């Protein structure tokens, strides 16, 4: 990556925060068996079954919806809070608040209230035109209690998107400027025509330096305003 200015996301720089509201240090997936977090082979998912309690998730989360109604019709009461990609049975938290999500099949219906809570967040993105070829994003973790809830990368690809692959984090040696040991790889959910890849992963990172990589840099959106770094959103908890 010589000859290209490196972009660092620094947890401690408030100027990079896009969401500074912080509500809870424990991700809801820890407390509820209905959640399955992303792994190297599977995307994050949620069991959508009948119940009275609110399903609590975080801003930026995306979950594959596993419902016992076969290929139901999905709806949401507030698209500013929750959107559902019906073709992929995927729920996406786009705003803070509560919405009712409903699955209908014939005369059967399941409805659940879903509460989206705020998180700390950071971004490398802008509103200028993009092309592919995004380069890795560098991350500095300065908190002992830092957990990534979700990572989102953007694949505009001329409006065609790209079938989602994986998002990985590696250790990074700041002195040698070389990538180190892989920390984790998680499979992403594809959203909005696969232009957004979301890896809702709930992974804890220790203090140190890291690099975020996307499995398809050819379609990872970037532009001169990011110095070639791939468009990335990270939502996290920390103390």
N, C-alpha and C positions, 0 to 999 in steps of 0.2 A: 504493500500500500504506500510505497514511496512516491513522493511527488504530489500527494494529496493530503490536504489538511485534515487531520483527524477530528471527529466530533465526539465530545465527551458529554454524556448525561451524568451530571453530578447530583446525587441525592440531596446534598446540602445547599444547592443553589436555588433559592426561591424563585429566581427569574425564569426557571424552566418549568415551574409547577403550573399545570393547567387546572387542577382541582386540588385545593388546599383544605377542603372540609374533611375532617377525620372523625369517624363516629365510633369505631369499635376496633380493637386491636386483634380480635380473633375472627377469621373468616368464617362465614356461616357454614361452609362445607365441612368444617371440623366437627360440628355439632349435629349434623343431620345425615342419616344413612341414605337419604334419597339422592345425595350428590355422589357422583363419581368424577374425580378429577382427571385431566388429560394425562396420558402416559405416552411412551414412545410409539405405541401401536393404536391407541384409542383416543378419540376426542373426549372432552368433558361432557358428561350427560347428567340428566336428572329424571327421576321416576315421577311422571305426572299422573298421580292417582288422586282419587277423591279424598278430601279432608277439609277441616275447618281452619286449621292454623295457617298463618301466612307463610309462604315460601320466601325466605330472605336471601337475597343475592346482592352483588355489588355492581356499581357502575362499571361498564366495560366488559362484564361477564358475558359469555356465550355458552349455552348448553344445548346439546342434542336432547330432544324431548322423547322419552320412552313412554309410550302410552299404550294401555291395553285395548284401546279402540284402534282398529286397523285402518291406517291412512285416514285419520279424521280431518275435518275442516277446522282450521285454527282461527281464532280471533282474539284481539286484545282491546280492552276498553280505552286504552290511552297509548297511542303510538309514540308519544313524546317520552314515555317511560319504558315501555316494552314493545319491541317489534318481534314478529314471528315470521321467519322465512318458511312458509308452508311447504314449499317444494322439498326442503331439507329437514323439516321438523326441528328447526333450530330457533331457540329463543335468544334474543339479544337485548341486554340492558343498556338503553341509550340515554336515560335521564333518571334523576333522583325522584322518588315518589312511589305510589302504589297503583297498580293496574290489575284488572281481572283478566286472566287468560282462560279461554274456553276451548275445549275440544269437542266437536260434535260429529256423530256418525249415526245416520238414520234417526231413530228416536232416542238415542242415548247421548248424554252430555256430561262432561266433567268440567267444573269451573274451580279455579283456585285464585286467591289473591296473591300477587307477587309483589313484595316490597323491595325496591332497589335503594340500597344505602350508598352514600358517597364514600370515596376513597381518595387518598393522595394520588396524584398522577403527574406524569411528565410526558413530554412529546418532542419528537423531531418531525415537524411537518410545517406546511404553509399552504397558501391558496394559489400559488403560481402553477403553471403547466408543468407536467412531469413526463419523464421517460423512464425506461427500465434501467437495470444495471446498478441497483442500490448496493452500496458497500456496507460492511458491518458497523454496528453502533456500539460505542464504548460506554461502559457503565461503572461508576465509582460508588461503592457501598460504604457508608460511614457509620451505619448503625448496627449494633449487635443483634437487634431484633427486627431484621428486615425480611419481609416475605413478599414475593411477587404474587399477586392474585391473578393477573392476566397480562399477556403481551399481545399487541395487535400490530400486524404489518400490513401495508397497503400495496395492492397489485392492480393498478388501474389497467395496464396492458391494452391501451387503446379502447377501453370500455368493455373488453371481453373478459377481464378477470383471469384467474388461473386456478385450476384444481388445487385445493389446499394441500400443502405438504407438512413440513415440520419446522419448528422454531427451536433453536438450540442456544444454550449459554455455555461459554467456556471461560476458564480462568485466563487472565491476561497479565503478562509480565511487562510492567510499565518501563522498566529499565532496558530490557532487550527488545521491546516492542514486538514480542512474539506471543502467539496464542498458546495457551497451556492446556491442561487437562479439561476434558468435557465435564461440565457439572450436571447437565440434564438435556434431554431432547424430548419435546412433547408434540403430539399431533394436533394440528389446528382445525377448527371449524371454519368452513367457508360461509361468508355472509354477503348479501347484496350482490348476487351474481359472481361470487368468489372474488370480488375486488378487495375485500377485507379478510385477512386470516386472523383468527382469534384463538390463542392458546390459553385457556383458563386453567391454570396449573397449580396454584398454591404451593410455591416452592420457596424455601428459606435459603438466603444467601448470607454467608459470613462477611465480615469486613474485608474489603479488598477491591481489586480491579477485575472487570469482566468484559467480555465481548459478546454481543447478541448477533446471531447469524440466522439467516433465512435459507431454506433449502432450495429456493429458486431465485437467486439474485438477478437473473436475466429479466424477470418481470417485476422485481421489487422496485417500486416507484421511488424516484429521487429527482433532484434538480440542483441547479447551481446554488440556490439559497440554502441547501443543506450540505453544500460542499460534496455532493455525491452520496451522502449517507442515506440509507433506506428510510422511508417514512415509517416511524415507529411510535406506538403509544404504550406506556407501561403504567399499570395501576398496582399500588402496593400498600402495605401496612408497615409501620415502624414506630418505635418508641423514641 
